[in-house]
Amino acid sequence: MATREHLARALWTLFEPIHAVTYFSAEARDAFAAIGLPRYWDGYFAGRSAPLGAVSGAPVIAMFSGFAPLLVNRALPSAWSVASPERLIEARYAGAEATLRKLMPDEDVVARAAIALAPVAARVDTIGRPLSAANAALSPSDDPYRLLWQSAATLREHRGDGHVIALVSLDIAGLTTLVLRAAVDLDATSMQKARGWTDDEWAAATNSQIERGFLDAERRITPEGTAVLDRAEQLTNQLATGPWEHLSDAELLVVARTLVPVATAVGELFPYPNPIGMPVPWNPDADPEAKGIPETPGA
């Protein structure tokens, strides 16, 4: 059987797309626009950070990792003068619910997935994980679409917080991660633009990784660079196992099977590869040991 760390990674490929509808769907963008935030990044930064309260840009830069300060500070704290955190939270729910209802209209399927996933999300370990803690503290919804989406969001931010911890421990957080991943599986030009970095900032970070030996002179990943990225993924997987530890392998497969129909239905929203590095969802019936889930980016 696959290790718990690898199963945690495989399960991520099922709840990540459910959460990520809030970043890709027209319904999500419309929900933010309806409360006065039509610009994409205003809705993104304010919406994702809303469970924390009306924070400024500085903690968001620290927690989200990889975004240029200028891009974040254009949205925060000014977005709070347009809409309160409570209105942003409701807009996120509304956009996610509308998207999921459109793509998966069978409410019974969604209810089964929500019932399976919510107890897992309720067990997230939140020390040192601010985004996960803030999402876990939100009151659970009676609506199955909202409950499923929020459970997925809590687990996604739990894994994301752990990923940032892993990157920081290896001294490759922030822009460094993007530069290294651009040499593996992400497009450098689109990632630089999307995350708000200038040519000079990107070039400086690239030169720094050449000096460290993680990139060669042609900006290709070196064995040392591959090793540090692989270690970051291994640590991320280890740090993501906590909420699942009370379940047996058989119980994990039951949860996974309830998520597959929803994760598959929302898959049409996402290009593969995509800018968030999300793999194709795991199929636990065809691949119960998750052998088809790549261990690392670019594998």
HELIX and SHEET records of a PDB file:
HELIX    1   1 ARG A    4  PHE A   24  1                                  21    
HELIX    2   2 ALA A   26  ALA A   34  1                                   9    
HELIX    3   3 TYR A   40  SER A   49  1                                  10    
HELIX    4   4 ALA A   50  LEU A   52  5                                   3    
HELIX    5   5 GLY A   57  PHE A   64  1                                   8    
HELIX    6   6 PRO A   69  ALA A   75  1                                   7    
HELIX    7   7 SER A   78  SER A   81  5                                   4    
HELIX    8   8 PRO A   85  LEU A  103  1                                  19    
HELIX    9   9 GLU A  107  ALA A  121  1                                  15    
HELIX   10  10 PRO A  130  ALA A  136  1                                   7    
HELIX   11  11 PRO A  144  SER A  169  1                                  26    
HELIX   12  12 LEU A  175  ALA A  182  1                                   8    
HELIX   13  13 ALA A  188  ARG A  195  1                                   8    
HELIX   14  14 ASP A  199  ARG A  212  1                                  14    
HELIX   15  15 PRO A  223  LEU A  239  1                                  17    
HELIX   16  16 GLY A  242  TRP A  244  5                                   3    
HELIX   17  17 ASP A  249  VAL A  266  1                                  18    
HELIX   18  18 GLY A  267  LEU A  269  5                                   3    
END                                                                             
